[in-house]
Amino acid sequence: MFKTAIGRLRIVGFYEGISFLVLLLIAMPLKYWAELPQMVTIVGGLHGLLFTLYGFALLHVWIKHRWSFLKVLAAFIAAFVPFGTFVSDAKLLRNHP
């Protein structure tokens, strides 16, 4: 799956989506309810790295497969919405050659 640009985008999108959910649903509550701010630092840093990789993978797909600007914009916006990269995977990527 890592051999194609779409495959890399799907893999990175999956892990980016997981890291976003962990940040929102585990690290943030631990920061405010258990007074463990280091969890946000750790998970937030990992999420930032994965978000950056998602952006680069999306740029690669845009160039290689000549996606429309609106399709790329939809995939990019999906990274800002909880579960968005999973929906993006199901709608935009799964049926792509």
C-alpha positions in Angstrom: 0.0 0.0 0.0 3.0 2.4 0.6 4.0 1.9 -3.1 1.5 4.4 -4.5 0.8 8.0 -3.7 -2.8 7.2 -2.9 -1.7 4.3 -0.7 0.6 6.6 1.3 -2.1 9.2 1.7 -4.5 6.6 3.0 -2.0 5.2 5.5 -0.9 8.6 6.8 -4.5 9.8 6.9 -5.5 6.9 9.0 -2.7 7.5 11.5 -3.3 11.3 11.5 -7.0 10.7 12.2 -6.1 8.3 15.1 -3.7 10.8 16.6 -6.3 13.6 16.3 -8.8 11.5 18.2 -6.3 10.5 20.8 -5.4 14.2 21.3 -9.0 15.3 21.6 -10.4 12.4 23.6 -7.5 11.3 25.8 -4.7 13.8 26.0 -6.9 16.9 26.4 -9.1 15.5 29.2 -5.9 14.3 30.9 -4.5 17.8 30.7 -7.6 19.4 32.3 -9.0 16.8 34.5 -5.9 15.0 35.7 -3.5 17.9 35.4 -1.1 16.0 33.1 -0.2 18.7 30.4 2.7 16.6 29.2 0.3 14.3 27.5 -0.8 17.1 25.2 2.8 17.9 24.5 3.7 14.4 23.5 0.5 13.5 21.5 0.3 17.0 20.1 3.8 16.8 18.7 3.2 13.4 17.2 -0.1 14.7 15.7 1.7 17.8 14.3 4.2 15.5 12.5 1.5 13.3 11.1 -0.6 16.3 10.0 2.5 17.7 8.1 3.1 14.3 6.5 -0.6 14.2 5.5 -0.2 17.6 3.9 2.8 16.4 1.9 1.1 13.2 0.9 -1.9 15.1 -0.2 0.3 17.5 -2.3 1.9 14.5 -3.9 -1.4 13.0 -4.8 -2.6 16.4 -6.2 0.4 16.6 -8.5 0.6 13.0 -9.5 -3.1 12.3 -10.1 -4.1 15.9 -11.1 -6.9 16.1 -8.6 -9.2 19.1 -8.8 -8.6 21.9 -6.3 -12.0 21.2 -4.7 -11.2 17.6 -4.1 -7.8 18.5 -2.5 -9.5 21.2 -0.4 -12.1 18.7 0.8 -9.3 16.2 1.8 -7.4 19.0 3.5 -10.4 20.2 5.5 -11.2 16.7 6.5 -8.0 16.7 8.6 -9.5 19.4 10.8 -12.6 17.5 11.6 -12.8 14.6 14.0 -13.2 11.4 12.0 -12.7 13.5 8.9 -9.8 11.6 7.4 -11.7 8.3 7.8 -14.7 9.8 5.8 -12.2 11.3 3.3 -10.7 7.8 2.8 -14.1 6.3 2.3 -15.4 9.0 -0.1 -12.4 10.2 -2.0 -9.7 7.5 -1.9 -11.2 4.1 -1.8 -12.6 4.1 -5.3 -9.6 5.8 -6.9 -7.4 3.6 -9.1 
